Amino acid sequence: MEKLTLLGTDFYFDAAFSYIENWVTKDKTVLIVDDVVYQQNETLFEGYQFILVKSGEENKIQQTADVVIDKLLALNVDKSFCLVAVGGGTITDLTGYVASVYKRGIGLGLVPTSILGMVDAAIGGKNGINVGLYKNMVGTTYRPKFILFDYQFLTKLPRLQWVNGFAEIIKHACIQDEEMFTQLQQVNIDYFLNNNEALQTLVKRNVLLKMKIVEEDEFENADRFLLNFGHTFGHAIENLKELPHGFAISVGMHIASLISQQITQLPVEQTQSIVNLLQQYDLPTALAFDFNKALQILQKDKKREASQINFVLLNKIGEGTFKKIELSSLQTIEETVNQWK
Ligand SMILES: NC(=O)c1ccc[n+]([C@@H]2O[C@H](COP(=O)([O-])OP(=O)(O)OC[C@H]3O[C@@H](n4cnc5c(N)ncnc54)[C@H](O)[C@@H]3O)[C@@H](O)[C@H]2O)c1
């Protein structure tokens, strides 16, 4: 096991879930567990008090937080307790939020069990719940005491969720890590499914990359915004079509690359390399959606200022940049997008 302390959080890479006994006591801990993860790993949680929660965006809402809070009160949980989330990003987000508001804040530990949770959602201290159609509209920034990575959980993660998580890994490579981009080009998902050591190295690299961006952001640098690469159109597409977050972001990254060709002169061949890499990891890069409706959603987007929109573009692979662009300049890719089936 390897321990790193970053921004006040202890990261335990390649740890077994049972190690948490070294940092928390069973009688002062409540696990908030994804019900699917619980069923698949029941014996791991013996002796702990736990609350089961259903994963998914539809459950990442205030009503679920209220149910968890009621159960914590019934269990007489006080400020000396620690809440430990065990699940994907929806569970770590919800638990982080509850831990930050319950009795004005109690101890928090995170055990992300999805690829997306490990490389993104559990990292950086932000949490949130959805309000109606608005994702992550309510939330806090609250640092966990520890984050534990037990890769054994991933052996039961459905392949679709592996693919979903790799969209964020490829995003990280595009905005900040050309070397990782090249490494990813040489292999595929099956390689990481079957090679635990390579997976560990990849997860850790992504955690460090995100933590570096988060750290720089603390000094009022706009770097954190780079993490939105692919997300502007991605969120609009997610609104229009039911599909996993990573799939929408993948199409969004293709669109952001096409726009980069015009505004930051990203070479056409590099857009093609990004598209090829996304496809190599089973992600969609072109799907039919109503472009004008997506633009309307962007116009309502909270990032919009007048006729301009904040957008993450690429100068080149491995170098993201943040620009205010005219909404009208997005029309230039309409013809290309309208050909997508
Ligand atoms: N706070 C942040 O900074 C941040 C960043 C990125 C994403 N997020 C949030 O993360 C969420 C998405 O995360 P996610 O994709 O992990 O969602 P999720 O929690 O819904 O998990 C996805 C699916 O995988 C299942 N699952 C998780 N771990 C499993 C395992 N080990 N074995 C079998 N099944 C397992 C879940 O039951 C669920 O069906 C979104 O709500 C998003 O807003 C937050």
The ligand as an ORCA input file, in Angstrom:
! r2SCAN-3c Opt
* xyz 0 1
  N     -17.620     15.778     -7.173
  C     -16.956     15.811     -8.301
  O     -15.931     16.496     -8.427
  C     -17.432     14.963     -9.444
  C     -16.637     14.833    -10.587
  C     -17.082     13.995    -11.614
  C     -18.290     13.322    -11.484
  N     -19.035     13.489    -10.349
  C     -20.310     12.781    -10.200
  O     -20.084     11.377    -10.261
  C     -21.284     10.745    -10.664
  C     -20.971      9.660    -11.655
  O     -20.150      8.690    -11.054
  P     -20.338      7.131    -11.396
  O     -20.299      6.947    -12.863
  O     -19.388      6.360    -10.565
  O     -21.877      6.921    -10.973
  P     -22.665      5.867    -10.077
  O     -22.388      6.059     -8.655
  O     -24.085      5.977    -10.517
  O     -22.075      4.441    -10.504
  C     -22.298      3.971    -11.819
  C     -22.876      2.538    -11.782
  O     -21.864      1.635    -11.392
  C     -22.322      0.828    -10.302
  N     -21.137      0.476     -9.524
  C     -20.270      1.310     -8.900
  N     -19.240      0.622     -8.409
  C     -19.460     -0.680     -8.713
  C     -18.727     -1.877     -8.520
  N     -17.520     -1.879     -7.930
  N     -19.255     -3.032     -8.950
  C     -20.454     -3.056     -9.604
  N     -21.179     -1.952     -9.859
  C     -20.685     -0.778     -9.414
  C     -23.356      1.674     -9.613
  O     -24.267      0.877     -8.862
  C     -24.028      2.360    -10.789
  O     -24.966      1.503    -11.380
  C     -22.188     11.851    -11.203
  O     -23.233     12.107    -10.302
  C     -21.281     13.056    -11.311
  O     -21.962     14.286    -11.126
  C     -18.627     14.276     -9.331
*
